């Protein structure tokens, strides 16, 4: 693949190449044949389990109150790789909208994976099973803002693969989650190193979807540091690759990210073009949940151009859609933009009411407690008549920063 210099930086680190080279086993014909037989037997076992465990996790979770989910670790039907794969998918589906449930499932999966008999699967497969459960747990903890716990979990996930140098791809996915955790902990240099290492592996094995994912995480990391021009270049480089491969979904996301970069760079005309491209692609793809995210950006363009009433109406529309979809984090971000306009207009009473609603929504949805505390602090400022539009922008920036890594590693 041909990438520009900016994007190539992601996979151009000599120390990362050395680290990757350590994952390559020297060739040995007898060991290769033995490994092939063991792999074939394990693959057949895993496939049999998948065929006999269809929808078992969804059915058991639905039939069991959430507070009793830990007890499901003793269910024989769930103590196998197929069920754990289903749990990983359940975590993925719930992590943005119901992160508390996602963590409960990830904890259940980790409990099962860590207690599997040593002879249930070949050692390498067992290590992969355990590292995946721990990785999902780390990602769920990350979404809830429990970053120290998330870091401990992802470190343990990486350690589970320590004896298996051939598991380079699994390790790279762990590095990507680790990078997102480090980014939220403001460990920017360490995060960039992890993204670079992961990107190298994804490029070497031609895993283009995860290479895109790593690039998105990198661009978001730059955004967290207010390096908007650098982020814009990264997203632009990725867009060139997405166009060349016909990846419409990635193009839509990149146009949305480029639109937000343009807003921060006060280029509203270009932002409007990017958001229009993003909305058109998301609409064509039928991705209903993504359209209001882009509409939020388009609303900010209108406000930035002085069309306040039109922008406000669009923000309120986007907020209603987010609430209907159960996406309370995004609904809260919309509300904060609305509150900023209300404060600027002097309508403190309506701003106070909406701020209280956001606190209740965040608490009910299990949003990061730091976000709840930030909005509660804003409410105190409004009550004391000390809030300004800049105060609201600061809170919005903080809350958005907690969730800026939307790309999920899976």
Beta strands, then each sheet from edge to edge (+ up, - down):
end
